[in-house]
Amino acid sequence: MVMSADGGRIRARFDYWVRAQRRVLREHAEAFWMWPASPAEVIGELRRHGFVPLPERTDMSVLALALGWPDPGSPS
């Protein structure tokens, strides 16, 4: 996988190989643009569909939400 930034978007390229006994049997490549969203944008969009963030996690790079759980930050 190769990624390169260009403004507010990322160009991603994936190369796949199927190998057997050191021979390439099949290969495929694909490339596409991605527009990354901030965690706040993802959470906001998912909230509109009933998801809420789970309590604080130790690995902040993992965005953890659940469907229908009470939001610990909302008033009771």
C-alpha positions as CSV (number, residue, x, y, z in Angstrom):
1,M,0.0,0.0,0.0
2,V,1.3,3.4,-0.9
3,M,-0.3,6.7,0.2
4,S,0.5,10.3,-0.8
5,A,-1.2,13.5,0.4
6,D,-2.6,16.1,-1.9
7,G,-4.4,19.0,-0.2
8,G,-7.3,17.6,1.8
9,R,-7.2,14.2,0.1
10,I,-5.1,11.1,0.0
11,R,-4.2,9.0,-3.0
12,A,-4.0,5.3,-2.1
13,R,-2.6,2.6,-4.2
14,F,-2.9,-1.1,-3.4
15,D,-0.9,-3.9,-5.1
16,Y,-1.9,-7.5,-4.6
17,W,0.0,-10.6,-5.5
18,V,-1.0,-14.3,-5.3
19,R,2.1,-16.3,-5.1
20,A,2.9,-20.0,-4.9
21,Q,6.4,-21.5,-4.6
22,R,8.1,-18.1,-5.3
23,R,6.1,-17.6,-8.5
24,V,3.6,-14.8,-9.0
25,L,0.3,-16.5,-10.1
26,R,-1.8,-13.4,-10.3
27,E,-1.4,-9.7,-9.6
28,H,-3.7,-6.7,-9.4
29,A,-3.3,-3.0,-8.6
30,E,-5.9,-0.4,-7.8
31,A,-5.6,3.3,-6.9
32,F,-8.2,5.7,-5.7
33,W,-8.7,9.0,-3.8
34,M,-9.8,9.2,-0.2
35,W,-11.1,12.2,1.6
36,P,-10.3,11.6,5.3
37,A,-12.8,12.7,7.9
38,S,-11.9,13.8,11.4
39,P,-13.0,11.7,14.3
40,A,-15.5,14.5,15.3
41,E,-17.0,14.3,11.8
42,V,-17.4,10.5,11.9
43,I,-18.9,10.6,15.4
44,G,-21.3,13.3,14.4
45,E,-22.5,11.4,11.4
46,L,-22.8,8.1,13.3
47,R,-24.8,9.8,16.1
48,R,-27.5,10.7,13.6
49,H,-28.0,7.0,13.1
50,G,-28.1,6.0,16.8
51,F,-24.5,5.4,17.6
52,V,-22.7,6.8,20.6
53,P,-19.0,6.8,21.6
54,L,-17.9,4.2,24.1
55,P,-16.2,5.3,27.2
56,E,-12.6,6.5,26.8
57,R,-10.3,4.0,25.3
58,T,-6.6,3.5,26.0
59,D,-5.8,3.5,22.2
60,M,-7.1,6.9,21.0
61,S,-6.3,5.9,17.4
62,V,-9.2,3.4,17.5
63,L,-12.6,5.1,17.1
64,A,-15.1,3.0,19.2
65,L,-18.8,3.5,19.0
66,A,-21.8,1.3,19.7
67,L,-25.4,1.3,18.6
68,G,-27.9,2.3,21.2
69,W,-25.7,2.5,24.2
70,P,-26.3,5.4,26.5
71,D,-23.9,8.3,25.9
72,P,-21.8,8.8,29.0
73,G,-21.5,12.5,28.2
74,S,-25.2,13.2,27.9
75,P,-27.3,14.5,30.8
76,S,-29.6,11.9,32.4
